[in-house]
Amino acid sequence: MRQKMPYDRMFPNRGPARGQCPQGTWRGTEPVCPRPGHSYYPPVRVGRPFQDNQGRQQQAWHTGAWQQPMLRREEWQEETGPSDPMAPQEPTVPEAPEYPVLPEEPEAPQEPVVPEEPEVPEVPQEPEEPEMPECPECPECPECPSEPEEPEMPEHPECPECPSEPEEPEIPECPEHPCPPCRPNPCPPCGHPMTPEECQKMQHYTPLPQRPIPQACRQNGCITDNQGAMAQNDNHSLTVGCNGPMLMKDAYYLEKMAHFDRERIPERVVHANGTGAFGYFQTTCSMARYTKAGLFSQAGKVTPVFVRFSTVAGHKGSADTLRDPRGFAVKFYTEEGNLDIVGLNFPVFFIRDAMKFPDLLHSLKPAPDTGVKDNARFWDFYSQMPECTNMITYLYSDEGTIPSYRKMDGFGVNTYVWVNSQGERFYVKYHFRSHQGKETVDRHEAARLAGVEPDVAKTDLYRTLESGQTAAWDLAVQLMPICQASMQKFDPLDDTKLWPEEQFPLHKVGQLVLNRNFENEFVQVEQSAFCPANLVPGIEFSDDKMLAGRVFSYGDAQRYRVGPNYTELPINRPRTPANNYQQDGMMRTSFRKGTVNYYPHSGALGCGPQQKTACPPYTAPYSRGNQIRSPLYQADDFTQAGERFRGMSRLEQEHLADNIAVELAQTPAVISGQCLEYFRKACPQWADMVEKAMKGYENRH
């Protein structure tokens, strides 16, 4: 490092030379002196040791330490002693008892030896700044600023071609050949211009070598800001000098950080943790007899789809194998608009009325007072809602803990209406039967996977499609003429009930195939929006109470989570362009030209979409009755649950009882007693097995 000229010789008109003021003190990190106008600095504080990137012990310089004049080596040792932590060090390894002194290698250009000539303030040559030959096109580099009585710095000769340095935004560039000034950065102690290499040497900092950029990456273009302008520097923020404070006028940093702060949109209240894939649906059997929906009416017709799998109550990032229902949502991109079938991997649900949906999810989510999930809260809810009994036989069997989304079935759960071209109506339920079969694990294996591989289901699907394989399901439907609904022993619109397959057999419609992974998880999975209200002509809503509630809730949740114009995102955009008079709203990208944004209109001021006059009228069944709040008329909560338990194998029954008992044993007696009563009404053997298992867990505690 070159010797610094004394302050009073450099600037004779600026008062006394800077030095250590015996009367000076520190106020925080700012030096102060009791004498007015005095520019002396107080004695330097002893720095704190730290480890640089090569592991050598160095000294951190406090604020103000760099502002001291650079003294010669003898003056340093005379004033502070050779053991002073601020003593200058040789460019080689510091002399310390625990570190051997490396021999000097003057022939090595990377480790120059400083000549020890204290009486001559010579400036050693710096190999980091090689001399540049003459440049015929680039103008001469500006001379270094000089002060009176200071030896002038040698000018750089003209250079033929100086490489540009985009990482240093302060360096101006020539129109044709970038040529930086010789010393653009001022040196804080003496005011001399200082190069970045000298600044790094002064801080005893050795920069890490830059990794070579692959040739493919060099062809991706330059980094720009969000407005398309070239970024000045994407590696370093704008500061005052090398170690100075950061400036808030660094607009590029502010833009980059502000966008990072807003990278997350609100998490889904339900179905937050999941994944997805693209594929197609091919109709293999025409269903024109039952529905006029185009995608089901013509055999061989192929419709692109996007499918999202998820867990219901788990938060984003939770384990895939936790006990929870799995979401099975399919979006069909048809010529008549988007059709969404939003279901589960179980054919039934907990409740039959959407009014209780928020309460159900509250009991499954973490407690508001502790933030921790407590299974006793769900059992407390169930003790007051016996309609959940049938769902318990599915959720607490081994089907509630699955390791693969490919190896599970899917169900629409809700009851819809199919309408054919003659106006005949049929109740319909959707079933997706996996070609890969069904795979489950017990609760012990599920807990192990949650710890060692929490994303096992997502990883399994992604790797399968990445390897070129596919995942497939058969779509089948159960159909019931609406006139037969009142003849059943159960309510066909009750989501807690099954339709017996021997009475309402499955009719295969086609095959669902997934063959392509998503390319960006946020854009194509997180921003995907499903809603049971998305139907096509030939499919209508039934009076299913859960379906009626979901028709509003799902769409409303997407408008809050993604925005009112979520249907304009590519993953949600229909193949048939939307054509209506809705306008504006956050993140709106499309618009209608002209002044007419209302209907009806005469057409004199402009044109726009018109109501199709030949559209058949809506002729749903006539409903008549008093406006009341009451449960379903046919509310049988235990028959189907008992039939399912008796249809299980002995091992399946034991696993079901054990999975229930391990949680129910930790609940108060009033809660566990009521739950056992519900099990006994469904099947006495079920209650006895759970009660016996509970005693085993209670004895352990």
HULINHU-V883632 format. One record per backbone hydrogen bond with DSSP energy under -1.0 kcal/mol. NH is the residue of the N-H (numbers start at 1). CO is the residue of the C=O. Records with the same first field share a line. If there is no record, write none. Layout:
# HULINHU-V883632
NH->CO, CO
This chain:
# HULINHU-V883632
10->6
11->7
14->11
21->41
24->21
25->32
27->30
30->27
32->25
38->35
41->19
50->58
52->56
55->52
58->50
60->48
65->62
68->65
76->72
77->73
78->74
79->75
80->76
84->81
87->84
99->96
108->105
111->108
117->115
120->117
122->120
129->126
150->147
168->165
171->168
185->194
187->192
191->187
194->185
199->195
200->196
201->197
202->198
203->199
204->201
205->200
218->214
220->217
225->229
228->225
231->223
240->245
247->238
250->247
251->249
254->250
255->251
256->252
257->253
258->254
259->255
260->256
261->257
263->260
271->312
275->309
277->307
278->516
279->305
280->513
281->303
282->511
283->301
284->509
285->509
287->296
290->287
291->287
292->419
296->293
300->283
301->298
303->281
305->279
306->331
307->277
308->329
309->275
310->327
311->273
312->325
318->315
320->454
324->400
327->310
328->343
329->308
330->341
331->306
332->339
333->304
334->332, 337
337->334
339->332
340->534
341->330
343->328
344->411
345->326
349->495
356->353
357->354
360->356
361->357
362->358
363->359
364->360
365->361
367->372
371->367
377->374
379->375
380->376
381->377
382->378
383->379
384->381
385->382
388->385
389->386
392->388
393->389
394->391
395->391
396->392
400->397
401->398
410->432
411->344
412->430
414->412
416->428
417->540
418->426
419->538
420->424
423->420
426->418
427->480
428->416
429->478
431->476
432->410
433->474
435->472
439->407
441->401
446->442
447->443
448->444
449->445
450->446
452->448
453->449
456->453
459->455
460->456
461->457
462->458
463->459
464->460
465->461
466->462
467->463
468->465
469->464
471->514
473->512
474->433
475->510
476->431
477->507
478->429
480->427
482->425
484->481
485->482
487->484
488->485
494->491
497->494
504->500
507->477
509->475
510->475
511->282
512->473
513->280
514->471
515->278
516->278
524->520
525->521
526->521
527->522
534->531
535->533
539->536
540->417
548->544
549->545
550->546
551->547
553->549
554->550
556->552
557->553
558->554
559->555
560->556
561->557
562->558
563->558
566->563
568->565
569->566
572->569
573->569
588->585
615->612
642->638
643->639
644->640
645->641
646->642
647->643
648->645
653->649
654->650
655->651
656->652
657->653
658->654
659->655
660->656
661->657
662->658
664->660
665->661
666->663
667->664
672->668
673->669
674->670
675->671
676->672
677->673
678->674
679->675
680->676
681->677
682->678
683->679
687->683
688->684
689->685
690->686
691->687
692->688
693->689
694->690
695->691
696->692
697->693
698->694
699->695
701->697
